[in-house]
Amino acid sequence: MILNTVVYSTVTVMDLISVLFTLLFAIIIAKLITTNLRRTLKEKLSKEHLGILEKIINYSIIIFAFLSVLPVLGINTSGFLVAGGIIGIIIGFASQSIVGNMISGIFLMIERPVKIGNQVTIGDTSGFVEDINIMSTIIRTFDGLYVRIPNEKVFTNDITNLVVNVARRFEYVVGITYAGDADKAIGIIKKIIEEEPLALKNPEPAVFVDNLGDNAVNIIVRIWAPSTHWYGVKRKLLWIIKHTLEENGLEIAFPQSTVWFANEMKMRVND
């Protein structure tokens, strides 16, 4: 039969056809995987990064298929495998951080714990997410500094997303003097919160006496605000509360000490 005809060495026509079908099958599989990948990640990755990822997967599948058919063509791959293994070990040690960052970047883009524009805390770095690349994530700190964090560190660190929830709570401890009226202070603070349009009614704010300190009656104030405005509301209301309490004769307490002098006590005894 023509299929058993030897083309060269021990390679037959059937072997060539099987090689062609294997490579064609690998190309089809690579195309299907990259197409599905593009549909899944098109909204999570930039066009440039998605293109790089598609090429890596596509070429990896085709190269693997090509190496797998070499023995069918009568090509001894043992030498390639030994040399490739040695080179692979060297490259692996030299680029393990690069590979780790790339894989972590892919998982971050799929999982999406953070998005561009989010306010986050990653490890010891806090700020706005400016960009998420395959290899690294760029953070603009609240001081205006740009910090590049390798994706492997981002993926293995605790990530606090400050705006992923629609509401965020902040808290004050307002200390008034013991001579002040705590009930009056609580009423004033509640009224201030009610008049602030960005202070949420649900979850409900809380104002209550928490403890009797050494120098003050400490009132806890807990307020919820939209995550995108919470810092501005927090800064604004604290100043309003201070001024309003003082205008109503309620003094904000500060540390005080009473000192007794022994000589003065003796003089009072002699008198």
C-alpha positions as CSV (number, residue, x, y, z in Angstrom):
1,M,0.0,0.0,0.0
2,I,1.0,3.5,-0.7
3,L,0.6,4.4,3.0
4,N,3.4,2.0,3.9
5,T,5.8,3.4,1.3
6,V,9.1,4.4,2.9
7,V,9.9,8.0,2.2
8,Y,13.3,8.1,3.9
9,S,15.0,5.9,6.5
10,T,12.1,4.1,8.3
11,V,9.6,7.0,7.9
12,T,6.6,6.1,5.8
13,V,3.8,8.1,4.1
14,M,1.6,7.1,7.0
15,D,4.0,8.6,9.5
16,L,4.1,11.9,7.5
17,I,0.3,12.0,7.5
18,S,0.1,11.3,11.2
19,V,2.6,14.1,11.8
20,L,0.6,16.5,9.7
21,F,-2.7,15.6,11.5
22,T,-1.0,16.0,14.9
23,L,0.3,19.4,14.0
24,L,-3.0,20.4,12.5
25,F,-4.8,19.2,15.6
26,A,-2.4,21.1,17.8
27,I,-3.1,24.3,15.8
28,I,-6.9,23.8,16.1
29,I,-6.6,23.2,19.9
30,A,-4.4,26.3,20.3
31,K,-6.9,28.3,18.3
32,L,-9.9,27.1,20.4
33,I,-8.1,27.8,23.7
34,T,-6.9,31.3,22.7
35,T,-10.4,32.2,21.4
36,N,-12.1,31.1,24.7
37,L,-9.3,32.9,26.6
38,R,-10.0,36.1,24.6
39,R,-13.7,35.9,25.4
40,T,-13.1,35.3,29.1
41,L,-10.5,37.9,29.7
42,K,-11.3,40.6,27.1
43,E,-12.8,42.9,29.9
44,K,-10.1,42.0,32.4
45,L,-7.0,42.5,30.4
46,S,-5.8,45.2,28.1
47,K,-5.6,44.3,24.4
48,E,-1.8,44.4,24.5
49,H,-1.5,42.1,27.5
50,L,-4.2,39.7,26.2
51,G,-2.3,39.5,22.9
52,I,0.9,38.6,24.7
53,L,-0.8,35.9,26.7
54,E,-2.5,34.4,23.6
55,K,0.9,34.2,21.8
56,I,2.6,32.5,24.8
57,I,-0.2,29.8,25.0
58,N,-0.4,29.4,21.2
59,Y,3.3,28.9,20.6
60,S,3.7,26.7,23.7
61,I,1.0,24.2,22.4
62,I,2.5,24.2,18.8
63,I,6.1,23.7,20.0
64,F,5.1,20.9,22.3
65,A,3.2,19.2,19.5
66,F,6.2,19.7,17.1
67,L,8.6,18.1,19.7
68,S,6.3,15.2,20.2
69,V,6.3,14.2,16.5
70,L,10.1,14.4,16.0
71,P,10.6,10.7,17.0
72,V,8.0,9.7,14.3
73,L,10.1,11.5,11.7
74,G,13.1,9.5,12.9
75,I,14.8,12.4,14.7
76,N,16.5,11.4,17.9
77,T,15.3,13.9,20.6
78,S,17.4,12.6,23.5
79,G,20.2,15.1,22.7
80,F,17.6,17.9,22.5
81,L,16.0,16.8,25.7
82,V,19.3,16.7,27.6
83,A,20.4,20.1,26.3
84,G,16.9,21.5,26.7
85,G,16.8,20.2,30.2
86,I,20.1,21.8,31.2
87,I,19.1,25.1,29.5
88,G,15.7,24.9,31.2
89,I,17.2,24.4,34.6
90,I,19.5,27.4,34.1
91,I,16.7,29.6,32.7
92,G,14.3,28.4,35.5
93,F,16.7,29.5,38.3
94,A,17.4,32.8,36.5
95,S,13.8,33.6,35.7
96,Q,11.8,32.0,38.4
97,S,10.8,35.4,39.8
98,I,9.7,36.5,36.3
99,V,7.6,33.4,35.8
100,G,6.2,33.7,39.3
101,N,5.2,37.4,38.6
102,M,3.7,36.5,35.3
103,I,1.6,33.6,36.7
104,S,0.5,35.8,39.6
105,G,-0.4,38.6,37.2
106,I,-2.6,36.2,35.2
107,F,-4.4,35.0,38.4
108,L,-4.8,38.6,39.6
109,M,-6.4,39.6,36.4
110,I,-8.8,36.6,36.5
111,E,-9.6,36.9,40.2
112,R,-9.7,40.7,40.1
113,P,-9.4,41.5,43.8
114,V,-8.5,45.1,42.8
115,K,-9.3,47.2,39.7
116,I,-7.7,50.3,38.2
117,G,-8.7,53.3,40.2
118,N,-9.4,51.4,43.5
119,Q,-8.0,52.7,46.8
120,V,-6.1,49.8,48.2
121,T,-3.5,48.7,50.8
122,I,-1.1,46.0,49.7
123,G,1.4,45.1,52.4
124,D,2.8,48.4,53.6
125,T,1.8,50.4,50.5
126,S,-1.5,52.3,50.3
127,G,-2.8,54.3,47.4
128,F,-4.7,54.2,44.1
129,V,-4.2,51.4,41.6
130,E,-2.9,53.1,38.4
131,D,-2.2,50.0,36.3
132,I,-2.2,46.2,36.5
133,N,0.4,44.6,34.1
134,I,1.4,41.0,33.5
135,M,4.5,41.4,35.6
136,S,3.6,44.1,38.2
137,T,1.0,46.4,39.7
138,I,1.5,50.2,39.8
139,I,0.3,52.0,42.9
140,R,0.1,55.8,43.2
141,T,0.4,56.5,47.0
142,F,-1.6,59.2,48.7
143,D,1.6,61.2,48.8
144,G,1.8,61.1,45.0
145,L,4.6,58.6,44.7
146,Y,4.4,55.8,42.1
147,V,5.3,52.3,43.5
148,R,5.8,49.3,41.3
149,I,5.0,46.1,43.2
150,P,5.8,42.7,41.6
151,N,2.7,40.7,41.1
152,E,4.0,37.8,43.0
153,K,4.2,40.0,46.1
154,V,0.7,41.4,45.4
155,F,-0.7,37.9,45.0
156,T,0.8,36.6,48.2
157,N,0.2,39.7,50.4
158,D,-2.9,40.7,52.2
159,I,-4.9,43.1,50.0
160,T,-7.3,45.5,51.6
161,N,-9.6,47.2,49.0
162,L,-10.9,50.4,50.6
163,V,-13.7,51.1,48.1
164,V,-15.0,47.7,46.9
165,N,-17.8,48.0,49.5
166,V,-20.3,50.8,48.8
167,A,-20.2,52.1,52.4
168,R,-17.4,52.5,54.9
169,R,-17.5,53.4,58.6
170,F,-15.3,55.8,60.5
171,E,-15.2,56.5,64.2
172,Y,-14.4,59.4,66.6
173,V,-13.7,59.4,70.3
174,V,-15.1,62.7,71.7
175,G,-14.1,63.4,75.2
176,I,-16.0,66.1,77.2
177,T,-15.3,67.3,80.7
178,Y,-17.0,65.8,83.7
179,A,-18.8,69.1,84.3
180,G,-20.4,68.9,80.8
181,D,-23.8,67.4,80.0
182,A,-23.2,64.1,78.2
183,D,-26.8,63.8,77.1
184,K,-26.8,67.2,75.6
185,A,-23.5,66.4,73.8
186,I,-25.0,63.2,72.3
187,G,-28.1,65.1,71.1
188,I,-26.0,67.8,69.4
189,I,-23.8,65.2,67.7
190,K,-26.8,63.2,66.5
191,K,-28.3,66.4,65.0
192,I,-25.1,67.2,63.2
193,I,-25.0,63.7,61.7
194,E,-28.7,63.9,60.6
195,E,-28.0,67.2,58.8
196,E,-25.1,65.8,56.9
197,P,-26.4,64.5,53.5
198,L,-23.5,62.1,53.0
199,A,-23.9,60.4,56.4
200,L,-25.9,57.2,55.8
201,K,-29.0,56.4,57.6
202,N,-28.6,52.7,56.9
203,P,-26.3,51.3,58.3
204,E,-27.4,53.5,61.3
205,P,-24.9,55.8,63.0
206,A,-24.2,55.3,66.7
207,V,-23.4,57.8,69.4
208,F,-23.0,56.7,73.0
209,V,-20.9,57.1,76.2
210,D,-18.2,54.4,76.0
211,N,-16.2,54.9,79.2
212,L,-15.4,57.3,82.0
213,G,-11.7,58.2,81.4
214,D,-9.2,59.8,83.7
215,N,-9.8,63.2,82.3
216,A,-13.0,62.9,80.2
217,V,-16.4,61.3,79.6
218,N,-15.6,59.6,76.3
219,I,-18.3,59.5,73.7
220,I,-18.0,57.1,70.8
221,V,-19.3,58.4,67.4
222,R,-19.6,55.9,64.6
223,I,-20.8,57.0,61.2
224,W,-21.2,55.3,57.8
225,A,-20.6,57.2,54.5
226,P,-20.2,56.2,50.8
227,S,-16.7,54.7,50.3
228,T,-15.9,57.3,47.7
229,H,-16.6,60.2,50.1
230,W,-15.9,58.8,53.6
231,Y,-12.6,60.6,54.1
232,G,-14.0,64.0,53.2
233,V,-17.1,63.4,55.5
234,K,-14.9,62.2,58.3
235,R,-12.7,65.3,58.2
236,K,-15.6,67.7,57.8
237,L,-17.8,66.4,60.6
238,L,-15.0,66.2,63.2
239,W,-14.4,69.9,62.9
240,I,-18.2,70.7,63.0
241,I,-18.7,68.6,66.1
242,K,-15.8,70.3,67.9
243,H,-17.1,73.8,67.1
244,T,-20.7,73.1,67.8
245,L,-20.0,71.5,71.2
246,E,-17.9,74.5,72.2
247,E,-20.6,77.0,71.0
248,N,-23.1,75.2,73.3
249,G,-20.8,75.4,76.4
250,L,-19.5,71.9,76.2
251,E,-15.7,71.8,76.7
252,I,-13.6,69.2,74.9
253,A,-11.5,67.6,77.7
254,F,-7.7,67.5,77.8
255,P,-5.3,65.8,80.2
256,Q,-5.1,67.6,83.5
257,S,-3.3,66.9,86.8
258,T,-3.8,68.2,90.3
259,V,-0.6,68.7,92.3
260,W,-0.6,68.9,96.1
261,F,2.3,70.6,97.9
262,A,3.4,69.3,101.3
263,N,4.4,72.7,102.6
264,E,1.0,74.2,101.8
265,M,-0.7,71.3,103.6
266,K,1.5,71.9,106.7
267,M,0.6,75.7,106.6
268,R,-3.1,74.9,106.5
269,V,-2.7,72.5,109.5
270,N,-0.8,75.2,111.5
271,D,-3.4,77.7,110.7
